[in-house]
Amino acid sequence: MAEKLAPEKRHSFLHNGQKVFEWDQTLDEVNMYINLPPNVHSKQFYCKIQSKHLELGIKGNPPYLNHDLTCPVKTDSSFWTLEDDIMHITLQKRDKGQTWASPIVGQGQLDPYATDLEQKRLMLQRFQEENPGFDFSQAQFSGNCPDPRTFMGGIRSD
């Protein structure tokens, strides 16, 4: 049942009409997906994840991305992989349940409506996590959605 509350689609960050990356988020993490250029060996790519900064690219070239992150991440739980010509970066949120409007500061921000939808989805994901066996997939919020981090005593940590 929790699968129904997973991200339904990825958000795209476009710059000058070109897709820079796609991303989605859960209560715990932000995932970024970057299409890799063809004919570059996987050992030439690098990704450096810091608490509030991300740098990645091809060794010996200027970085493809070299930006501050919107929110801090847990570096020991964040990682990147290469699969099928896609770099997948998993950023573990330091503040579980925080709704990110974009992974990168000032780049590709979601509009207020999309941000509200993300916050509602994360709140339902929180309810599902805290109440296994209940199906929240059809639940809806009327009006403003509360912050999933603080609503009703905040997120429980086990």
DSSP file with accessible surface (Angstrom, degrees, kcal/mol):
  #  RESIDUE AA STRUCTURE BP1 BP2  ACC     N-H-->O    O-->H-N    N-H-->O    O-->H-N    TCO  KAPPA ALPHA  PHI   PSI    X-CA   Y-CA   Z-CA
    1    1 A M    >         0   0  101      0, 0.0     3,-1.1     0, 0.0     4,-0.4   0.000 360.0 360.0 360.0 -33.5    0.0    0.0    0.0
    2    2 A A  G >   +     0   0   54      1,-0.3     3,-1.7     2,-0.2     4,-0.3   0.822 360.0  69.4 -63.5 -26.7    2.9    2.4    0.7
    3    3 A E  G >  S+     0   0  151      1,-0.3     3,-1.4     2,-0.2    -1,-0.3   0.838  89.4  62.6 -60.0 -31.8    3.9    2.0   -3.0
    4    4 A K  G <  S+     0   0  118     -3,-1.1    -1,-0.3     1,-0.3    -2,-0.2   0.719 102.8  50.5 -65.3 -20.9    0.7    4.0   -4.0
    5    5 A L  G <  S+     0   0    9     -3,-1.7    -1,-0.3    -4,-0.4    -2,-0.2   0.366  85.9 110.6-100.0   3.5    2.1    7.0   -2.0
    6    6 A A  S <  S-     0   0   39     -3,-1.4    20,-0.1    -4,-0.3    -3,-0.0  -0.277  91.7 -65.0 -68.2 164.0    5.5    6.9   -3.7
    7    7 A P        -     0   0   32      0, 0.0    -1,-0.2     0, 0.0     3,-0.1  -0.274  44.3-155.5 -53.6 130.3    6.3    9.8   -6.1
    8    8 A E  S    S+     0   0  172      1,-0.2     2,-0.3    -3,-0.1    -2,-0.1   0.787  72.1   0.8 -79.7 -29.7    3.9    9.5   -9.0
    9    9 A K  S    S-     0   0  144     14,-0.0     2,-0.3    -3,-0.0    -1,-0.2  -0.983  74.4-107.9-153.1 161.4    6.2   11.4  -11.4
   10   10 A R        -     0   0   98     -2,-0.3     2,-0.3    -3,-0.1    14,-0.2  -0.680  29.0-127.5 -91.4 148.1    9.6   13.0  -11.5
   11   11 A H  E     -A   23   0A  16     12,-3.5    12,-2.4    -2,-0.3     2,-0.4  -0.739  23.0-140.7 -90.6 143.1   10.0   16.7  -11.7
   12   12 A S  E     -A   22   0A  62     -2,-0.3     2,-0.6    10,-0.2    10,-0.2  -0.877   5.4-153.1-107.8 137.1   12.2   18.0  -14.5
   13   13 A F  E     -A   21   0A  17      8,-3.0     7,-3.1    -2,-0.4     8,-1.2  -0.953  21.0-171.6-105.4 115.7   14.7   20.9  -14.2
   14   14 A L  E     -A   19   0A 102     -2,-0.6     2,-0.4     5,-0.2     5,-0.2  -0.869  11.4-172.0-108.4 142.5   15.1   22.5  -17.6
   15   15 A H  E >  S-A   18   0A 101      3,-2.8     3,-1.9    -2,-0.4    -2,-0.0  -0.984  78.1 -13.3-134.1 122.3   17.7   25.2  -18.5
   16   16 A N  T 3  S-     0   0  144     -2,-0.4     3,-0.1     1,-0.3    -1,-0.1   0.881 129.8 -55.0  52.8  39.8   17.5   26.9  -21.9
   17   17 A G  T 3  S+     0   0   69      1,-0.2     2,-0.4     0, 0.0    -1,-0.3   0.432 116.2 113.7  79.1  -2.3   15.1   24.2  -23.0
   18   18 A Q  E <  S-A   15   0A 140     -3,-1.9    -3,-2.8     1,-0.0     2,-0.5  -0.853  71.9-117.9-104.7 138.4   17.5   21.3  -22.1
   19   19 A K  E     +A   14   0A  82     -2,-0.4    -5,-0.2    -5,-0.2     3,-0.1  -0.607  29.7 178.9 -73.8 121.2   16.7   18.9  -19.3
   20   20 A V  E     -     0   0A  22     -7,-3.1     2,-0.3    -2,-0.5    -1,-0.2   0.879  63.7 -33.0 -86.8 -47.8   19.5   19.2  -16.7
   21   21 A F  E     -A   13   0A   2     -8,-1.2    -8,-3.0    13,-0.1    -1,-0.4  -0.980  50.0-129.6-162.7 165.9   18.1   16.6  -14.3
   22   22 A E  E     +AB  12  33A  43     11,-2.4    11,-3.1    -2,-0.3     2,-0.3  -0.871  30.1 180.0-115.9 157.3   14.9   15.0  -13.0
   23   23 A W  E     +AB  11  32A   2    -12,-2.4   -12,-3.5    -2,-0.3     2,-0.3  -0.988  15.6 177.9-155.2 159.5   14.1   14.5   -9.4
   24   24 A D  E     - B   0  31A  15      7,-1.9     7,-2.8    -2,-0.3     2,-0.3  -0.909  15.7-145.3-149.1 175.4   11.6   13.2   -6.8
   25   25 A Q  E     - B   0  30A   0     -2,-0.3     5,-0.2     5,-0.2     2,-0.2  -0.986  10.3-169.6-148.3 156.1   11.4   12.9   -3.1
   26   26 A T        -     0   0   26      3,-2.8    71,-0.2    -2,-0.3    96,-0.1  -0.681  53.5 -84.0-124.3-175.0   10.1   10.8   -0.2
   27   27 A L  S    S+     0   0    0     -2,-0.2    70,-3.0     1,-0.2    71,-0.3   0.882 129.0  32.0 -57.8 -36.9    9.9   11.5    3.5
   28   28 A D  S    S+     0   0   50     68,-0.2    65,-2.7     1,-0.1     2,-0.3   0.709 121.0  21.6 -96.6 -26.0   13.5   10.4    3.8
   29   29 A E  E     - C   0  92A  55     63,-0.3    -3,-2.8    44,-0.1     2,-0.4  -0.954  51.5-135.8-148.4 161.6   15.3   11.3    0.6
   30   30 A V  E     -BC  25  91A   0     61,-2.5    61,-3.2    -2,-0.3     2,-0.5  -0.976  26.0-156.5-116.2 131.5   15.6   13.3   -2.5
   31   31 A N  E     -BC  24  90A   8     -7,-2.8    -7,-1.9    -2,-0.4     2,-0.4  -0.943   5.7-166.5-113.2 131.3   16.5   11.4   -5.7
   32   32 A M  E     -BC  23  89A   0     57,-2.6    57,-2.6    -2,-0.5     2,-0.4  -0.925   2.3-162.2-115.7 143.5   18.1   13.0   -8.7
   33   33 A Y  E     -BC  22  88A  27    -11,-3.1   -11,-2.4    -2,-0.4     2,-0.5  -0.987   8.2-176.7-129.0 120.8   18.4   11.4  -12.1
   34   34 A I  E     - C   0  87A   4     53,-2.5    53,-3.0    -2,-0.4     2,-0.3  -0.974  24.0-131.7-124.0 123.4   20.9   12.7  -14.7
   35   35 A N  E     - C   0  86A  91     -2,-0.5    51,-0.2    51,-0.2    50,-0.1  -0.586  28.5-136.4 -71.6 130.0   21.2   11.4  -18.2
   36   36 A L        -     0   0   26     49,-2.7    -1,-0.1    -2,-0.3     4,-0.0  -0.578  18.8-105.1 -89.6 148.6   24.9   10.7  -19.0
   37   37 A P    >   -     0   0   57      0, 0.0     3,-0.6     0, 0.0    -1,-0.1  -0.399  42.8-106.3 -68.9 148.8   26.5   11.6  -22.3
   38   38 A P  T 3  S+     0   0   97      0, 0.0     3,-0.1     0, 0.0     0, 0.0  -0.291  95.2  26.7 -72.3 160.4   27.3    8.7  -24.6
   39   39 A N  T 3  S+     0   0  171      1,-0.2     2,-0.5    -2,-0.0     0, 0.0   0.744  86.1 121.5  62.8  27.6   30.7    7.3  -25.2
   40   40 A V    <   -     0   0   39     -3,-0.6    -1,-0.2    -4,-0.0     5,-0.1  -0.990  65.6-120.8-119.0 125.9   32.2    8.3  -21.8
   41   41 A H    >   -     0   0  112     -2,-0.5     3,-2.3     1,-0.1     4,-0.4  -0.367  19.2-122.8 -67.0 141.7   33.5    5.5  -19.6
   42   42 A S  G >  S+     0   0   65      1,-0.3     3,-1.3     2,-0.2    -1,-0.1   0.788 108.4  64.7 -58.0 -28.9   31.8    5.2  -16.3
   43   43 A K  G 3  S+     0   0  156      1,-0.2    -1,-0.3    15,-0.0    -2,-0.1   0.635  92.3  64.9 -72.3  -9.2   35.1    5.6  -14.4
   44   44 A Q  G <  S+     0   0   88     -3,-2.3    15,-3.3    14,-0.1    -1,-0.2   0.653  85.9  87.8 -86.4 -14.9   35.4    9.2  -15.7
   45   45 A F  E <   -E   58   0B  14     -3,-1.3     2,-0.3    -4,-0.4    13,-0.2  -0.541  55.5-177.1 -83.8 150.1   32.3   10.4  -13.9
   46   46 A Y  E     -E   57   0B  48     11,-2.3    11,-1.9    -2,-0.2     2,-0.3  -0.973  12.6-168.8-141.4 157.5   32.5   11.7  -10.3
   47   47 A C  E     -E   56   0B  16     -2,-0.3     2,-0.6     9,-0.2     9,-0.2  -0.941   3.6-166.1-148.2 123.8   30.0   13.0   -7.7
   48   48 A K  E     -E   55   0B 109      7,-3.6     7,-2.2    -2,-0.3     2,-0.6  -0.960   7.8-167.2-115.3 114.8   30.9   14.8   -4.5
   49   49 A I  E     +E   54   0B  31     -2,-0.6     2,-0.3     5,-0.2     5,-0.2  -0.918  10.8 174.0-106.8 119.1   28.1   15.0   -2.0
   50   50 A Q  E >   -E   53   0B  81      3,-3.1     3,-0.7    -2,-0.6    23,-0.1  -0.729  49.5 -91.4-114.1 171.5   28.6   17.4    1.0
   51   51 A S  T 3  S+     0   0   39     -2,-0.3    22,-2.0     1,-0.3    43,-0.1   0.851 121.8   5.2 -52.3 -41.3   26.2   18.4    3.7
   52   52 A K  T 3  S+     0   0  110     20,-0.2    17,-1.8    18,-0.0     2,-0.3   0.094 123.7  66.9-133.1  24.4   24.9   21.4    1.7
   53   53 A H  E <   -EF  50  68B  38     -3,-0.7    -3,-3.1    15,-0.3     2,-0.4  -0.999  51.8-163.7-149.4 147.3   26.7   21.2   -1.6
   54   54 A L  E     +EF  49  67B   0     13,-2.8    13,-2.1    -2,-0.3     2,-0.4  -0.999   9.4 176.2-133.3 130.8   26.7   18.9   -4.7
   55   55 A E  E     +EF  48  66B  50     -7,-2.2    -7,-3.6    -2,-0.4     2,-0.3  -0.999  11.5 156.3-133.7 132.4   29.4   18.7   -7.4
   56   56 A L  E     +EF  47  65B   5      9,-2.5     8,-1.9    -2,-0.4     9,-1.8  -0.991  11.3 105.8-152.4 156.6   29.4   16.3  -10.3
   57   57 A G  E     -E   46   0B   5    -11,-1.9   -11,-2.3    -2,-0.3     2,-0.5  -0.982  65.4 -46.6 171.0-157.6   30.8   15.9  -13.7
   58   58 A I  E >   -E   45   0B  36      4,-0.4     3,-1.9    -2,-0.3   -13,-0.2  -0.924  63.7-103.3-109.0 129.2   33.4   14.3  -15.9
   59   59 A K  T 3  S+     0   0  125    -15,-3.3    -1,-0.0    -2,-0.5   -15,-0.0  -0.187 106.7  23.3 -53.0 137.3   37.0   14.2  -14.5
   60   60 A G  T 3  S+     0   0   86      1,-0.3    -1,-0.3    -3,-0.0   -16,-0.0   0.450 110.6  87.2  85.8   0.3   39.2   16.8  -16.2
   61   61 A N  S <  S-     0   0   93     -3,-1.9    -1,-0.3     1,-0.1     3,-0.1  -0.860  91.7 -84.4-124.5 161.4   36.3   19.0  -17.3
   62   62 A P        -     0   0  111      0, 0.0    -4,-0.4     0, 0.0    -1,-0.1  -0.339  64.7 -87.9 -59.8 148.7   34.4   21.8  -15.6
   63   63 A P        -     0   0   49      0, 0.0    -6,-0.3     0, 0.0     3,-0.2  -0.275  23.2-145.0 -62.1 144.6   31.7   20.4  -13.3
   64   64 A Y  S    S+     0   0  114     -8,-1.9     2,-0.4     1,-0.3    -7,-0.2   0.896  93.0  16.4 -71.8 -45.5   28.3   19.7  -14.8
   65   65 A L  E     +F   56   0B   5     -9,-1.8    -9,-2.5     2,-0.0    -1,-0.3  -0.999  62.7 162.8-128.1 136.0   26.6   20.7  -11.6
   66   66 A N  E     +F   55   0B  77     -2,-0.4     2,-0.3   -11,-0.2   -11,-0.2  -0.635  34.7 131.3-150.3  78.5   28.4   22.7   -8.8
   67   67 A H  E     -F   54   0B  62    -13,-2.1   -13,-2.8    -2,-0.1     2,-0.2  -0.928  57.9-103.4-137.1 158.0   25.6   24.0   -6.5
   68   68 A D  E     -F   53   0B  94     -2,-0.3    37,-2.3   -15,-0.2   -15,-0.3  -0.532  42.4-118.2 -75.4 147.5   24.4   24.4   -3.0
   69   69 A L  B     -G  104   0C   1    -17,-1.8    35,-0.3    35,-0.2    -1,-0.1  -0.566  15.2-122.9 -84.9 152.0   21.6   22.1   -1.9
   70   70 A T  S    S+     0   0   40     33,-2.3    34,-0.1    32,-0.2    -1,-0.1   0.885  94.2   9.4 -60.7 -40.7   18.3   23.5   -0.8
   71   71 A C  S    S-     0   0   10     32,-0.3    -1,-0.1   -20,-0.1    34,-0.0  -0.933  93.6 -86.8-138.0 159.4   18.5   21.7    2.6
   72   72 A P        -     0   0   22      0, 0.0    22,-1.9     0, 0.0    23,-0.5  -0.326  41.2-158.1 -70.2 151.9   21.2   19.8    4.4
   73   73 A V  E     -D   93   0A   1    -22,-2.0     2,-0.9    20,-0.2    20,-0.2  -0.842  26.7-106.1-124.9 161.3   21.7   16.1    3.9
   74   74 A K  E >>  -D   92   0A  89     18,-2.7     3,-0.9    -2,-0.3     4,-0.6  -0.810  30.7-164.1 -85.5 108.9   23.3   13.2    5.8
   75   75 A T  E >4 S+     0   0A  72     -2,-0.9     3,-0.7     1,-0.2    -1,-0.2   0.844  83.9  58.6 -68.7 -31.6   26.5   12.6    3.8
   76   76 A D  E 34 S+     0   0A 142      1,-0.2    -1,-0.2    -3,-0.1    -2,-0.0   0.699 113.9  38.8 -72.9 -15.1   27.1    9.2    5.3
   77   77 A S  E <4 S+     0   0A  51     -3,-0.9     2,-0.3    15,-0.1    -1,-0.2   0.385  99.4  90.7-110.9  -1.0   23.8    7.9    4.0
   78   78 A S  E <<  +     0   0A  14     -3,-0.7     2,-0.3    -4,-0.6    13,-0.2  -0.741  51.7 155.6 -96.3 147.1   23.8    9.7    0.7
   79   79 A F  E     -D   90   0A 105     11,-2.0    11,-3.1    -2,-0.3     2,-0.3  -0.957  29.5-133.8-158.7 173.3   25.3    8.0   -2.4
   80   80 A W  E     -D   89   0A  85     -2,-0.3     2,-0.3     9,-0.2     9,-0.2  -0.974  15.5-174.9-139.2 151.1   25.3    7.9   -6.2
   81   81 A T  E     -D   88   0A  54      7,-2.3     7,-2.8    -2,-0.3     2,-0.5  -0.951  18.8-135.5-139.0 160.4   25.2    5.1   -8.7
   82   82 A L  E     +D   87   0A  55     -2,-0.3     2,-0.3     5,-0.2     5,-0.2  -0.982  32.8 157.2-118.2 128.6   25.4    4.7  -12.5
   83   83 A E  E >   -D   86   0A 132      3,-2.5     3,-1.0    -2,-0.5    -2,-0.1  -0.936  64.5 -10.0-154.3 129.7   23.0    2.5  -14.3
   84   84 A D  T 3  S-     0   0  135     -2,-0.3     3,-0.1     1,-0.3   -48,-0.1   0.903 127.1 -52.5  51.3  47.9   21.8    2.4  -17.9
   85   85 A D  T 3  S+     0   0  118      1,-0.2   -49,-2.7   -50,-0.1     2,-0.4   0.769 116.6 112.1  61.6  28.0   23.4    5.7  -18.8
   86   86 A I  E <   -CD  35  83A  48     -3,-1.0    -3,-2.5   -51,-0.2     2,-0.6  -0.997  60.0-144.7-131.5 129.9   21.8    7.4  -15.8
   87   87 A M  E     -CD  34  82A   1    -53,-3.0   -53,-2.5    -2,-0.4     2,-0.6  -0.851  18.6-162.4 -88.5 122.7   23.5    8.8  -12.7
   88   88 A H  E     -CD  33  81A  51     -7,-2.8    -7,-2.3    -2,-0.6     2,-0.5  -0.953   4.4-168.5-109.4 118.3   21.1    8.3   -9.8
   89   89 A I  E     -CD  32  80A   0    -57,-2.6   -57,-2.6    -2,-0.6     2,-0.6  -0.936   4.4-162.0-110.0 124.1   22.0   10.4   -6.7
   90   90 A T  E     -CD  31  79A   3    -11,-3.1   -11,-2.0    -2,-0.5     2,-0.6  -0.942   4.8-167.5-108.0 115.0   20.2    9.6   -3.5
   91   91 A L  E     -C   30   0A   0    -61,-3.2   -61,-2.5    -2,-0.6     2,-0.6  -0.920  14.6-142.6-104.6 115.6   20.4   12.5   -0.9
   92   92 A Q  E     -CD  29  74A  37     -2,-0.6   -18,-2.7   -18,-0.5   -63,-0.3  -0.682  23.4-124.5 -80.1 116.7   19.3   11.4    2.6
   93   93 A K  E     - D   0  73A   3    -65,-2.7     3,-0.2    -2,-0.6   -20,-0.2  -0.386   9.3-152.0 -62.0 133.9   17.4   14.3    4.1
   94   94 A R  S    S+     0   0  119    -22,-1.9     2,-0.8     1,-0.3    -1,-0.2   0.876  94.7  48.0 -70.7 -37.0   18.8   15.5    7.4
   95   95 A D  S >  S-     0   0   69    -23,-0.5     3,-2.1     3,-0.0    -1,-0.3  -0.835  92.8-141.1-107.8  93.7   15.3   16.7    8.4
   96   96 A K  T 3  S+     0   0   62     -2,-0.8   -68,-0.2     1,-0.3    59,-0.2  -0.236  83.9  21.2 -54.2 135.1   12.9   13.8    7.6
   97   97 A G  T 3  S+     0   0    0    -70,-3.0    52,-0.3     1,-0.3    -1,-0.3   0.298  83.8 141.2  89.9  -8.7    9.6   14.9    6.2
   98   98 A Q    <   -     0   0   37     -3,-2.1     2,-0.6   -71,-0.3    -1,-0.3  -0.474  51.0-130.2 -69.4 133.5   10.9   18.3    5.0
   99   99 A T        -     0   0   25     -2,-0.2     2,-0.4    -3,-0.1    -1,-0.1  -0.763  19.4-154.4 -87.2 119.9    9.3   19.3    1.6
  100  100 A W        -     0   0    1     -2,-0.6    18,-0.0     1,-0.1   -75,-0.0  -0.805  12.9-161.9 -93.8 133.4   12.0   20.4   -0.8
  101  101 A A  S    S-     0   0   21     -2,-0.4     9,-2.1     1,-0.3    -1,-0.1   0.650  82.2 -11.3 -84.6 -15.8   10.9   22.7   -3.6
  102  102 A S        -     0   0    1      7,-0.2    -1,-0.3     1,-0.1   -32,-0.2  -0.902  60.5-124.7-171.9 151.3   14.0   21.8   -5.5
  103  103 A P  S    S+     0   0    0      0, 0.0   -33,-2.3     0, 0.0     2,-0.4   0.860  97.6  58.1 -70.3 -32.6   17.3   19.9   -4.8
  104  104 A I  B >  S-G   69   0C   1      3,-0.5     3,-1.8   -35,-0.3   -35,-0.2  -0.830  95.8-107.2-106.7 133.3   19.4   22.9   -5.9
  105  105 A V  T 3  S-     0   0   77    -37,-2.3   -37,-0.1    -2,-0.4     3,-0.1  -0.334 100.0  -5.7 -58.1 124.6   19.2   26.4   -4.4
  106  106 A G  T 3  S+     0   0   58      1,-0.1     2,-0.5    -4,-0.1    -1,-0.3   0.547 109.6 109.4  71.6   8.8   17.5   28.8   -6.8
  107  107 A Q  S <  S-     0   0   61     -3,-1.8    -3,-0.5     1,-0.1    -1,-0.1  -0.964  86.9 -14.7-124.3 123.0   17.3   26.3   -9.7
  108  108 A G  S    S-     0   0   28     -2,-0.5    -1,-0.1     1,-0.2    -3,-0.0   0.824  77.2-171.9  64.9  34.2   14.1   24.6  -11.0
  109  109 A Q        -     0   0   98     -7,-0.1    -7,-0.2     1,-0.1    -1,-0.2  -0.306  24.5-116.4 -59.3 139.2   11.9   25.5   -8.0
  110  110 A L        -     0   0   26     -9,-2.1    -1,-0.1     1,-0.1    -9,-0.0  -0.471  33.3-109.3 -69.1 148.8    8.5   23.9   -8.0
  111  111 A D     >  -     0   0   92     -2,-0.1     4,-2.6     1,-0.1     5,-0.2  -0.308  36.4 -98.3 -72.8 165.3    5.6   26.4   -8.3
  112  112 A P  H  > S+     0   0  114      0, 0.0     4,-2.3     0, 0.0     5,-0.2   0.873 123.6  52.1 -56.5 -36.7    3.5   26.9   -5.1
  113  113 A Y  H  > S+     0   0  161      2,-0.2     4,-2.2     1,-0.2     5,-0.2   0.947 111.7  45.0 -64.8 -47.7    0.8   24.5   -6.3
  114  114 A A  H  > S+     0   0   19      2,-0.2     4,-2.3     1,-0.2    -1,-0.2   0.887 112.0  53.1 -64.7 -36.9    3.3   21.7   -7.1
  115  115 A T  H  X S+     0   0   34     -4,-2.6     4,-2.5     2,-0.2    -1,-0.2   0.923 108.4  50.3 -63.5 -42.2    5.0   22.3   -3.7
  116  116 A D  H  X S+     0   0   43     -4,-2.3     4,-2.5    -5,-0.2    -2,-0.2   0.915 109.5  50.9 -62.4 -41.9    1.6   22.0   -1.9
  117  117 A L  H  X S+     0   0   78     -4,-2.2     4,-2.3     1,-0.2    -1,-0.2   0.908 110.2  49.7 -62.0 -40.9    0.9   18.7   -3.8
  118  118 A E  H  X S+     0   0   13     -4,-2.3     4,-2.6     2,-0.2    -2,-0.2   0.923 110.1  50.3 -62.8 -43.7    4.3   17.4   -2.7
  119  119 A Q  H  X S+     0   0   41     -4,-2.5     4,-2.2     1,-0.2    -2,-0.2   0.916 111.0  48.9 -63.5 -40.9    3.7   18.4    0.9
  120  120 A K  H  X S+     0   0   45     -4,-2.5     4,-2.3     2,-0.2    -1,-0.2   0.917 111.5  49.4 -63.8 -42.4    0.3   16.6    0.9
  121  121 A R  H  X S+     0   0   25     -4,-2.3     4,-2.3     1,-0.2    -2,-0.2   0.921 111.5  49.0 -64.3 -40.9    1.9   13.5   -0.6
  122  122 A L  H  X S+     0   0    0     -4,-2.6     4,-2.4     2,-0.2    -1,-0.2   0.883 109.2  52.9 -66.8 -36.5    4.6   13.5    2.0
  123  123 A M  H  X S+     0   0    0     -4,-2.2     4,-2.5     2,-0.2    -2,-0.2   0.939 110.6  46.8 -64.0 -43.8    2.0   13.9    4.8
  124  124 A L  H  X S+     0   0   19     -4,-2.3     4,-2.5     1,-0.2    -2,-0.2   0.888 110.5  53.3 -64.6 -36.3    0.1   10.9    3.5
  125  125 A Q  H  X S+     0   0   29     -4,-2.3     4,-2.4     2,-0.2    -1,-0.2   0.912 108.3  50.4 -63.6 -40.3    3.3    8.9    3.2
  126  126 A R  H  X S+     0   0    4     -4,-2.4     4,-2.5     2,-0.2    -2,-0.2   0.937 110.2  49.1 -62.4 -46.7    4.0    9.8    6.9
  127  127 A F  H  X S+     0   0   37     -4,-2.5     4,-1.5     1,-0.2    -2,-0.2   0.916 111.7  50.0 -58.8 -42.7    0.5    8.6    7.9
  128  128 A Q  H  < S+     0   0   13     -4,-2.5     6,-0.2     1,-0.2    -1,-0.2   0.920 111.5  48.3 -62.2 -42.6    1.1    5.4    6.0
  129  129 A E  H  < S+     0   0   84     -4,-2.4    -1,-0.2     1,-0.2    -2,-0.2   0.890 115.7  43.3 -65.4 -39.9    4.5    4.8    7.6
  130  130 A E  H  < S+     0   0   29     -4,-2.5    -1,-0.2     1,-0.2    -2,-0.2   0.663 121.3  40.4 -81.3 -17.2    3.1    5.4   11.1
  131  131 A N  S >< S-     0   0   55     -4,-1.5     3,-1.9    -5,-0.2    -1,-0.2  -0.549  77.0-171.3-130.9  66.9   -0.1    3.4   10.6
  132  132 A P  T 3  S+     0   0  102      0, 0.0     3,-0.1     0, 0.0    -3,-0.1  -0.280  73.0  36.7 -60.3 144.0    0.8    0.2    8.6
  133  133 A G  T 3  S+     0   0   66      1,-0.4     2,-0.4    -5,-0.1    -5,-0.1   0.188  94.4 101.5  98.2 -18.4   -2.2   -1.7    7.5
  134  134 A F    <   -     0   0  132     -3,-1.9     2,-0.7    -6,-0.2    -1,-0.4  -0.797  68.6-135.4 -97.0 144.7   -4.3    1.4    6.8
  135  135 A D        +     0   0   78     -2,-0.4     3,-0.3     1,-0.1  -133,-0.0  -0.872  30.8 165.6-104.4 108.9   -4.7    2.6    3.2
  136  136 A F    >   +     0   0   45     -2,-0.7     3,-1.4     1,-0.2    -1,-0.1   0.262  45.6 108.5-100.6   9.6   -4.2    6.3    2.8
  137  137 A S  T 3  S+     0   0   22      1,-0.3    -1,-0.2   -13,-0.0   -13,-0.0   0.778  85.1  39.3 -63.8 -25.3   -3.9    6.2   -1.0
  138  138 A Q  T 3  S+     0   0  157     -3,-0.3    -1,-0.3     2,-0.1    -2,-0.1   0.387  89.6 119.9-103.1   3.4   -7.3    7.8   -1.5
  139  139 A A    <   -     0   0   42     -3,-1.4     2,-0.3   -15,-0.0   -15,-0.1  -0.341  42.9-167.4 -68.7 149.6   -7.1   10.3    1.4
  140  140 A Q        -     0   0  181     -2,-0.0     2,-0.4   -16,-0.0    -2,-0.1  -0.970  15.6-136.3-137.6 152.0   -7.3   14.0    0.6
  141  141 A F        -     0   0   52     -2,-0.3     2,-0.5     2,-0.1     4,-0.1  -0.883  12.6-149.5-104.7 138.6   -6.7   17.2    2.4
  142  142 A S        -     0   0  119     -2,-0.4     2,-0.1     2,-0.1    -2,-0.0  -0.919  68.2  -8.8-104.5 134.1   -9.1   20.1    2.2
  143  143 A G  S    S-     0   0   55     -2,-0.5     2,-0.2     2,-0.0    -2,-0.1  -0.424 120.6  -2.5  80.4-155.9   -7.4   23.5    2.5
  144  144 A N        -     0   0  153     -2,-0.1    -2,-0.1     1,-0.1   -28,-0.0  -0.468  69.9-129.8 -74.5 139.2   -3.8   23.9    3.5
  145  145 A C        -     0   0   11     -2,-0.2   -25,-0.1    -4,-0.1    -1,-0.1  -0.699  24.7-120.7 -86.3 136.0   -1.8   20.8    4.3
  146  146 A P        -     0   0   41      0, 0.0   -23,-0.1     0, 0.0    -1,-0.1  -0.290  38.1 -87.2 -70.6 162.6    0.1   20.9    7.6
  147  147 A D    >>  -     0   0   42      1,-0.2     4,-2.2     2,-0.0     3,-1.1  -0.571  31.6-142.9 -70.9 122.8    3.9   20.4    7.7
  148  148 A P  T 34 S+     0   0    0      0, 0.0    -1,-0.2     0, 0.0   -50,-0.1   0.776  97.1  59.5 -61.2 -23.6    4.6   16.7    7.9
  149  149 A R  T 34 S+     0   0   86    -52,-0.3     6,-1.3     1,-0.1   -51,-0.1   0.817 120.2  21.3 -73.5 -30.5    7.6   17.3   10.2
  150  150 A T  T X4 S+     0   0   93     -3,-1.1     3,-0.8     4,-0.3     4,-0.4   0.608  86.1 120.7-117.0 -15.3    5.6   19.0   12.9
  151  151 A F  G >< S-     0   0   65     -4,-2.2     3,-1.1     1,-0.2     0, 0.0  -0.259  89.1  -5.2 -60.0 134.1    1.9   18.0   12.6
  152  152 A M  G 3  S-     0   0  151      1,-0.3    -1,-0.2     3,-0.0    -2,-0.0   0.914 143.9 -33.4  48.8  53.8    0.5   16.2   15.7
  153  153 A G  G <  S-     0   0   84     -3,-0.8    -1,-0.3     2,-0.0    -2,-0.2   0.462 104.2 -96.7  88.7  -1.1    3.8   16.0   17.6
  154  154 A G    <   -     0   0   10     -3,-1.1     2,-0.3    -4,-0.4    -4,-0.3  -0.120  65.1 -29.0  85.8 179.1    6.1   15.6   14.6
  155  155 A I        -     0   0   38     -6,-1.3     2,-0.3   -59,-0.2   -59,-0.1  -0.509  62.2-129.2 -75.0 131.3    7.6   12.6   13.0
  156  156 A R        -     0   0  149     -2,-0.3     2,-0.5     1,-0.0    -1,-0.1  -0.607  17.4-155.6 -79.1 139.9    8.3    9.7   15.2
  157  157 A S              0   0  114     -2,-0.3    -1,-0.0     0, 0.0     0, 0.0  -0.967 360.0 360.0-118.5 131.0   11.8    8.2   15.1
  158  158 A D              0   0  205     -2,-0.5     0, 0.0     0, 0.0     0, 0.0  -0.623 360.0 360.0 -93.5 360.0   12.3    4.7   16.2
